Amino acid sequence: MSERRIRSAVPRRALAWGLSLAALAFVVWIIPVRDRCWDPGAPASTRVAVSRTADGCTLHVPSGDVGIDRRACSQLRCEPGVLSTFADARLPVVAAMFALYAFGTLAWAARWNALLSLAGMRLSVGRVWRISIEAQAGGVLLPGGIGGDALRVTSVLAGFRKGEGAPRPWALVVASVLLDRAVGLAVLAGLAAALGLAYRSPSPGVDLLVATLLAIPAAFVLGLAVLRLHFFAAVDPGEGAGSRAGARPSVRALAPVLAYLRAPHAPRAIATAALLSVVVAAIQFATIRGLVFALGAVPAEEKWVYVGTAMAFIVGAIPALPGAWGTADATYVFFFGLAGIAAGPALAVCLLYRLFWYLCAVVGAVLHASGAQSSTATLEADSADTI
């Protein structure tokens, strides 16, 4: 390896280690090991870590540990920690749900791979899975998965090789990531709405919420159909005012994206991605429902488990807090409450599902820090003009 390539590789390796260690440190810091409890009648916040004992609870306050009896402990309002959650859960079921969740990451990688192939990228599902799982480490640190999506784009482009002097198709890769997100959201919302209708009941507000969820896939299909029409003369990548040579920079950036969506084989690729997304969404719903069972909770109205899960995922996709801490938790508590599930089990389900995500992120961080060939391997791609 030349001296120049060695010098350029050192900052990349340092960045990989820095990102990986930051993601691991965040996971260790953010995951609550003990329950976090507070007195709902106190005039100010009294949230402290709590360990449960046979006789009551031990409050880990800054001045030292304080023991209280069962009666006083029962009056505290708590957010479950890892220890109490696993103590109350059926561990074989939790393990089975993690295996199902892990399989879902392969289906997710296959979905994105179908959309990458539309952009002319020829990668194996295993390679795409590794890029995706490494990107989850970035998704841990930044809200709404923004960091993860950015890492997915840069990881694909880092290994891209085309003709000498040809530009990297960054717009197409970004389009594949955005379309991957859009397909996933549309199918998730549509499946949740279908389950809401299947478990139909006279609960107030359910029809409006189901209609809102159904509007998401409808808007996606309509938007896709409109973008595939050829009346956008100003941004048509072919002839006329939208030709790439004389168009404005914004038009030139949009032209390859429209070419991506208008490709003759785009409907087939998007349909394949949608079918794989049904598998992904079904696995997500089954995992959440399995965790509810593992914690011994029995929903009074089944539909709210699935509708609430979809709403929690939608809220989690909004850039607000890293890992949707607080926002997703509140969504689970609200909708699972409509299902007749108490706040404690609802928060425990959220915690376990988040642990699954973080465990995969840890695997991705380790793979990213190892610096094996996934980031530097050569990827062959078709010319963007073939789209």
C-alpha positions, 0 to 999 in steps of 0.5 A, spaced: 500 500 500 502 506 498 504 512 503 498 516 500 493 510 501 496 509 508 495 516 510 488 516 507 486 510 511 488 512 518 483 518 519 477 513 516 479 507 521 480 513 527 473 515 525 470 508 524 473 506 531 470 513 534 463 512 531 463 505 534 465 506 541 460 512 541 455 508 539 457 502 544 457 508 550 451 511 548 447 504 549 451 502 555 449 509 558 442 510 556 439 503 557 436 502 564 439 496 568 434 498 574 427 500 575 426 508 575 421 510 580 418 516 583 413 519 587 407 521 583 405 525 589 411 529 590 411 536 588 418 536 585 421 530 581 424 525 585 426 520 579 431 515 582 434 508 580 430 502 584 432 495 586 427 491 588 427 486 594 423 481 598 421 486 603 420 492 599 425 496 595 432 500 595 432 507 593 439 509 590 439 516 592 445 521 591 446 521 599 446 513 599 441 507 599 434 508 602 430 502 604 422 502 604 417 497 605 412 493 600 407 498 601 411 504 600 414 501 594 407 499 591 405 507 591 411 509 587 410 510 579 416 506 575 419 505 569 421 498 568 429 496 568 432 491 564 433 486 571 426 487 573 423 486 565 427 480 564 425 477 571 418 478 569 418 475 562 418 468 559 425 468 557 425 462 552 419 467 548 424 473 549 429 469 545 425 466 540 422 474 538 430 476 538 431 470 533 425 473 529 427 480 529 434 478 527 431 474 521 427 481 519 433 485 518 435 480 513 428 481 510 430 489 510 436 488 507 433 484 501 428 490 500 433 495 500 437 491 495 431 490 490 431 498 490 439 498 489 438 494 483 434 499 480 439 504 481 444 499 477 448 497 484 449 489 484 451 487 491 449 481 494 444 481 500 449 479 505 453 485 503 447 489 503 445 486 510 452 488 513 452 495 511 445 496 514 447 493 520 453 497 521 448 503 519 444 501 525 450 504 530 449 511 527 442 510 528 443 509 535 446 516 536 442 521 531 434 521 531 429 518 526 435 514 523 438 520 520 445 517 522 444 510 519 441 513 513 447 517 511 452 511 513 448 507 508 449 512 503 456 513 504 458 505 505 455 504 498 458 510 495 465 508 498 466 502 494 463 504 488 467 503 482 465 506 475 468 508 469 474 513 469 472 520 471 465 518 471 461 521 477 458 517 483 451 516 482 449 519 489 443 521 487 440 514 485 443 511 492 439 517 496 433 515 492 434 508 494 434 509 501 428 514 501 424 509 497 426 504 502 423 508 507 417 510 504 415 503 502 416 501 509 412 506 512 406 505 507 406 497 508 407 498 515 401 503 515 397 499 511 398 492 514 396 496 521 390 499 518 388 492 515 389 489 522 385 494 525 379 493 521 380 485 522 379 486 529 374 491 528 370 494 535 366 500 536 371 503 540 371 511 539 376 514 534 378 507 531 375 509 524 379 515 524 385 512 526 385 507 521 383 511 515 389 516 517 393 509 516 390 507 510 391 514 507 399 513 508 399 507 503 394 511 498 398 517 498 405 513 497 402 510 491 399 516 488 405 520 489 409 515 485 404 514 480 405 522 479 412 522 479 412 516 474 408 521 469 412 524 463 409 531 463 415 534 468 418 537 462 422 542 466 426 536 470 425 530 464 432 527 464 431 526 456 430 532 451 428 539 452 429 544 457 430 539 462 437 536 459 442 535 464 447 540 460 443 546 460 439 545 466 439 549 473 443 545 478 437 543 482 434 540 476 440 536 474 440 533 481 433 531 480 433 528 473 437 522 475 432 521 481 426 521 476 430 517 471 430 512 477 423 512 478 421 512 471 425 506 469 421 500 465 423 495 471 421 500 476 414 497 478 417 490 478 423 492 483 418 497 487 413 491 487 418 486 490 420 491 495 413 492 497 412 484 498 419 484 502 416 490 506 410 485 508 414 480 511 418 486 515 412 489 517 409 482 519 415 480 523 415 487 527 408 486 529 409 479 531 415 480 535 411 486 539 405 481 540 410 476 542 413 480 547 406 482 550 405 475 551 412 474 554 411 479 559 404 475 561 400 481 558 393 479 555 390 485 551 383 486 551 382 489 544 387 486 540 387 491 534 390 497 539 397 492 539 398 493 532 395 500 531 399 502 537 406 499 534 405 502 527 404 509 531 410 508 535 414 506 529 411 512 525 413 517 531 420 514 532 421 515 525 420 523 526 427 526 528 426 528 535 430 524 540 435 519 539 432 512 539 425 515 540 426 515 547 420 518 551 416 519 544 416 512 542 415 510 550 409 515 551 406 512 544 406 505 547 403 507 553 397 510 550 395 505 545 397 499 549 393 502 554 387 502 550 388 495 549 387 494 556 395 493 557 398 497 564 403 502 563 409 497 566 408 492 561 407 497 555 414 500 557 417 493 558 415 491 551 418 498 548 424 496 552 425 489 550 424 491 543 429 497 543 434 492 546 433 488 540 435 494 536 441 496 540 444 489 540 444 489 532 447 496 533 452 493 537 454 487 532 454 493 527 459 497 531 463 491 532 463 490 524 464 497 523 470 498 527 473 491 525 474 495 518 473 488 514 472 489 507 465 491 507 467 498 506 473 498 502 471 492 497 469 494 490 462 494 487 460 494 480 455 498 478 451 499 471 451 506 468 446 510 470 444 511 463 441 504 463 436 506 468 
